[in-house]
Amino acid sequence: MVNKKILLLFSLLFVLTIISACGSGNGESSSDASNEEETADKERTLEHASGEVTIPANPEKIIAPYLEDSLVALGVTPAAQWSIGNDVLDYLQPQLEDVPKIAWDLPPEQVIKHNPDLLIFSSPSSLQNGSYEDYNKIAPTYVYKDEVSSDWRKQLTQMGEILSKQDKAKQALADFDKKVEEAKASLQESIGDESVAFVWTMGDQFFVFENTRYAAEIVYNEMGVTQPEFVKNLPEAEGQWNPMSLEKLGQLDADHVFLIGKEGEAGFETLKSSSVWQSTPAVENGQVYVMNEPSHWTIDGVIAHSMSIDKIVETLTK
């Protein structure tokens, strides 16, 4: 039952979040901040995937399932947090520990109990338990457009627009970009051209991050960390992310491997007893690092990626 929940959680990763309108410039003038405060005090009508919606002034009870990373980054605590059973976004629990749970597909009867004044959905396909009209009767409802749903930076920027917190969104991204540059310099000094790969174990299945997957996209494409040939040759994901056979995984030619999951699961036991896995370069050289906190590794968001980068630098610069 747990694995079914995890698989469902995993499938949701690909219909999720994110929308547009990155602002220009790196700073926020006092007049800009003043204008945002004035805007926050007024109702605003915004275009979105389902037409137009009037956003209330200063909404206080916001439900935005699987978009909590952006809310927290902007200093906003949701009225309820996304969950599948008791599973939540573990990495955000320091900020959301006391926030009640709501089912991932937002059953309208649960939504009503929280009396929200704003609902935000990550994409049209995430409205699974009712029509847009059903939710919009409960509270003003904003739906992100699909064409930007794969870009977490645009998602954060758009959340700033929705909540009149553009300055905070811009600052969060600026701080993140600074972190990336510092991490890039640290890793260049510590591992040089040595390659890095990310393997996620889920139950008894194995997944290797492509160069567009989660924090790996930043590590490879922005920080310039060397991709193993194995990763370079992975086909681009189309829709569902497919598990990898143990025999295929045995071809992984990375110098360093971050093994993400929970020790004790079937996949870890399989790897321990597999001569195929034990003969890979990273294992032979003692350069496999077990990460027992999977939730921030397998989501796109500024907080999640910041935590992943911190862990990568901490591990590879010891």
VENBELVEN-V984771 format. One record per pair of residues at least 6 apart in sequence whose C-alpha atoms are under 8 Angstrom apart, sorted by the first residue. I is the first residue (numbers start at 1). J is the second residue. If there is no record, write none. Layout:
i=I j=J
i=I j=J
//
This chain:
i=3 j=202
i=3 j=203
i=5 j=84
i=5 j=85
i=6 j=202
i=9 j=84
i=11 j=240
i=13 j=299
i=14 j=239
i=14 j=240
i=15 j=122
i=15 j=123
i=15 j=125
i=15 j=126
i=15 j=149
i=16 j=66
i=16 j=122
i=16 j=123
i=16 j=126
i=16 j=149
i=16 j=150
i=17 j=66
i=17 j=67
i=17 j=121
i=17 j=122
i=17 j=123
i=17 j=144
i=17 j=149
i=17 j=150
i=17 j=151
i=17 j=152
i=17 j=155
i=18 j=122
i=18 j=123
i=18 j=144
i=18 j=145
i=18 j=146
i=18 j=148
i=18 j=149
i=18 j=150
i=18 j=151
i=18 j=152
i=18 j=153
i=18 j=154
i=18 j=155
i=18 j=156
i=18 j=158
i=19 j=144
i=19 j=145
i=19 j=146
i=19 j=147
i=19 j=148
i=19 j=149
i=19 j=151
i=19 j=152
i=19 j=153
i=19 j=154
i=19 j=155
i=19 j=156
i=19 j=157
i=19 j=158
i=19 j=159
i=20 j=148
i=20 j=153
i=20 j=154
i=20 j=155
i=20 j=157
i=20 j=158
i=21 j=154
i=21 j=157
i=21 j=158
i=22 j=154
i=22 j=157
i=22 j=158
i=23 j=157
i=23 j=170
i=26 j=170
i=26 j=174
i=27 j=171
i=28 j=167
i=33 j=167
i=36 j=164
i=36 j=165
i=36 j=166
i=37 j=164
i=39 j=164
i=40 j=57
i=40 j=58
i=40 j=163
i=40 j=164
i=41 j=57
i=41 j=58
i=42 j=56
i=42 j=57
i=42 j=58
i=43 j=54
i=43 j=55
i=43 j=56
i=43 j=57
i=44 j=54
i=44 j=55
i=44 j=56
i=44 j=57
i=45 j=52
i=45 j=53
i=45 j=54
i=45 j=55
i=46 j=52
i=46 j=53
i=46 j=54
i=46 j=55
i=46 j=162
i=47 j=53
i=48 j=142
i=48 j=143
i=48 j=144
i=48 j=145
i=49 j=123
i=49 j=124
i=49 j=142
i=49 j=143
i=49 j=144
i=49 j=145
i=49 j=146
i=50 j=124
i=50 j=132
i=50 j=142
i=50 j=143
i=53 j=140
i=53 j=141
i=53 j=142
i=54 j=140
i=55 j=118
i=55 j=140
i=55 j=162
i=56 j=117
i=56 j=118
i=56 j=140
i=58 j=163
i=59 j=117
i=59 j=118
i=59 j=163
i=60 j=79
i=60 j=116
i=60 j=117
i=61 j=78
i=61 j=79
i=61 j=114
i=61 j=115
i=61 j=116
i=61 j=117
i=61 j=118
i=62 j=77
i=62 j=78
i=62 j=79
i=62 j=80
i=62 j=116
i=62 j=117
i=62 j=118
i=62 j=119
i=62 j=120
i=63 j=78
i=63 j=79
i=63 j=80
i=63 j=81
i=63 j=116
i=63 j=118
i=63 j=119
i=63 j=120
i=64 j=78
i=64 j=81
i=64 j=82
i=64 j=119
i=64 j=120
i=64 j=121
i=64 j=122
i=65 j=81
i=65 j=82
i=65 j=104
i=65 j=106
i=65 j=120
i=65 j=121
i=65 j=122
i=66 j=81
i=66 j=82
i=66 j=104
i=66 j=122
i=67 j=122
i=68 j=78
i=68 j=81
i=68 j=82
i=69 j=92
i=69 j=301
i=69 j=302
i=69 j=303
i=69 j=304
i=70 j=155
i=70 j=156
i=70 j=159
i=70 j=301
i=70 j=302
i=70 j=303
i=71 j=77
i=71 j=78
i=71 j=159
i=72 j=95
i=73 j=169
i=73 j=172
i=73 j=302
i=73 j=303
i=74 j=160
i=74 j=165
i=74 j=168
i=74 j=169
i=74 j=172
i=77 j=95
i=77 j=96
i=77 j=99
i=78 j=99
i=79 j=99
i=79 j=100
i=79 j=114
i=79 j=116
i=80 j=99
i=80 j=100
i=80 j=101
i=80 j=102
i=80 j=114
i=81 j=88
i=81 j=96
i=81 j=99
i=81 j=100
i=81 j=101
i=81 j=102
i=82 j=88
i=82 j=89
i=82 j=101
i=82 j=102
i=82 j=103
i=82 j=104
i=83 j=89
i=83 j=101
i=83 j=102
i=83 j=103
i=83 j=104
i=84 j=103
i=84 j=104
i=85 j=103
i=88 j=101
i=89 j=295
i=89 j=296
i=90 j=295
i=90 j=296
i=91 j=293
i=91 j=295
i=91 j=296
i=91 j=304
i=102 j=110
i=102 j=111
i=103 j=110
i=105 j=126
i=105 j=127
i=105 j=128
i=105 j=129
i=106 j=128
i=106 j=129
i=107 j=129
i=107 j=130
i=108 j=129
i=108 j=130
i=108 j=134
i=108 j=135
i=111 j=138
i=112 j=138
i=115 j=138
i=116 j=138
i=116 j=139
i=117 j=139
i=117 j=140
i=118 j=139
i=118 j=140
i=118 j=141
i=118 j=142
i=119 j=135
i=119 j=139
i=119 j=140
i=119 j=141
i=119 j=142
i=120 j=141
i=120 j=142
i=120 j=143
i=120 j=144
i=121 j=127
i=121 j=141
i=121 j=142
i=121 j=143
i=121 j=144
i=122 j=143
i=122 j=144
i=122 j=145
i=122 j=149
i=123 j=143
i=123 j=144
i=123 j=145
i=123 j=146
i=123 j=149
i=124 j=143
i=124 j=144
i=124 j=145
i=124 j=146
i=132 j=141
i=135 j=141
i=148 j=154
i=148 j=155
i=149 j=155
i=152 j=300
i=152 j=301
i=152 j=302
i=153 j=173
i=153 j=301
i=153 j=302
i=156 j=169
i=156 j=301
i=156 j=302
i=157 j=166
i=157 j=169
i=157 j=170
i=159 j=165
i=159 j=169
i=160 j=166
i=160 j=167
i=160 j=168
i=160 j=169
i=172 j=302
i=173 j=302
i=176 j=302
i=176 j=306
i=179 j=306
i=180 j=218
i=180 j=222
i=180 j=223
i=180 j=309
i=181 j=223
i=183 j=223
i=183 j=309
i=183 j=310
i=183 j=313
i=184 j=223
i=184 j=224
i=184 j=225
i=186 j=313
i=186 j=317
i=187 j=225
i=187 j=313
i=187 j=316
i=187 j=317
i=188 j=225
i=190 j=316
i=190 j=317
i=191 j=316
i=191 j=317
i=193 j=225
i=193 j=226
i=194 j=225
i=194 j=226
i=194 j=254
i=194 j=255
i=194 j=256
i=195 j=225
i=195 j=226
i=195 j=227
i=195 j=228
i=195 j=254
i=195 j=255
i=195 j=256
i=196 j=225
i=196 j=226
i=196 j=227
i=196 j=228
i=196 j=254
i=196 j=255
i=196 j=256
i=196 j=257
i=196 j=258
i=197 j=208
i=197 j=209
i=197 j=227
i=197 j=228
i=197 j=231
i=197 j=254
i=197 j=255
i=197 j=256
i=197 j=257
i=197 j=258
i=198 j=208
i=198 j=209
i=198 j=216
i=198 j=257
i=198 j=258
i=198 j=259
i=198 j=260
i=199 j=206
i=199 j=207
i=199 j=208
i=199 j=209
i=199 j=257
i=199 j=258
i=199 j=259
i=199 j=260
i=200 j=206
i=200 j=207
i=200 j=208
i=200 j=209
i=200 j=259
i=200 j=260
i=200 j=261
i=201 j=207
i=201 j=259
i=201 j=260
i=201 j=261
i=201 j=262
i=201 j=267
i=201 j=268
i=202 j=261
i=202 j=265
i=202 j=267
i=203 j=265
i=203 j=266
i=203 j=267
i=204 j=265
i=204 j=266
i=204 j=267
i=204 j=268
i=204 j=270
i=205 j=243
i=205 j=244
i=205 j=245
i=205 j=267
i=206 j=243
i=206 j=244
i=206 j=245
i=206 j=246
i=206 j=249
i=206 j=267
i=207 j=241
i=207 j=242
i=207 j=243
i=207 j=244
i=208 j=231
i=208 j=244
i=209 j=216
i=209 j=231
i=210 j=216
i=210 j=217
i=210 j=231
i=210 j=232
i=210 j=234
i=210 j=236
i=210 j=237
i=211 j=217
i=211 j=220
i=211 j=221
i=211 j=227
i=211 j=231
i=211 j=232
i=214 j=297
i=214 j=298
i=214 j=299
i=214 j=300
i=214 j=305
i=215 j=297
i=215 j=300
i=215 j=305
i=215 j=308
i=215 j=309
i=219 j=225
i=219 j=309
i=220 j=226
i=220 j=227
i=227 j=254
i=228 j=252
i=228 j=253
i=228 j=254
i=228 j=255
i=229 j=253
i=230 j=251
i=230 j=252
i=230 j=253
i=230 j=254
i=231 j=252
i=246 j=276
i=246 j=277
i=247 j=276
i=249 j=277
i=250 j=276
i=250 j=277
i=250 j=279
i=250 j=280
i=251 j=280
i=252 j=280
i=252 j=281
i=253 j=280
i=253 j=281
i=253 j=282
i=254 j=281
i=254 j=282
i=255 j=281
i=255 j=282
i=255 j=287
i=256 j=282
i=256 j=287
i=256 j=288
i=256 j=289
i=257 j=282
i=257 j=287
i=257 j=288
i=257 j=289
i=258 j=288
i=258 j=289
i=258 j=290
i=258 j=291
i=259 j=288
i=259 j=289
i=259 j=290
i=259 j=291
i=260 j=290
i=260 j=291
i=260 j=292
i=260 j=293
i=260 j=294
i=260 j=297
i=261 j=290
i=261 j=291
i=261 j=292
i=261 j=293
i=261 j=294
i=262 j=268
i=262 j=291
i=262 j=292
i=262 j=293
i=262 j=294
i=263 j=292
i=271 j=277
i=271 j=278
i=272 j=278
i=277 j=283
i=278 j=284
i=282 j=288
i=289 j=315
i=296 j=304
i=296 j=305
i=296 j=307
i=296 j=308
i=297 j=304
i=297 j=305
i=297 j=308
//
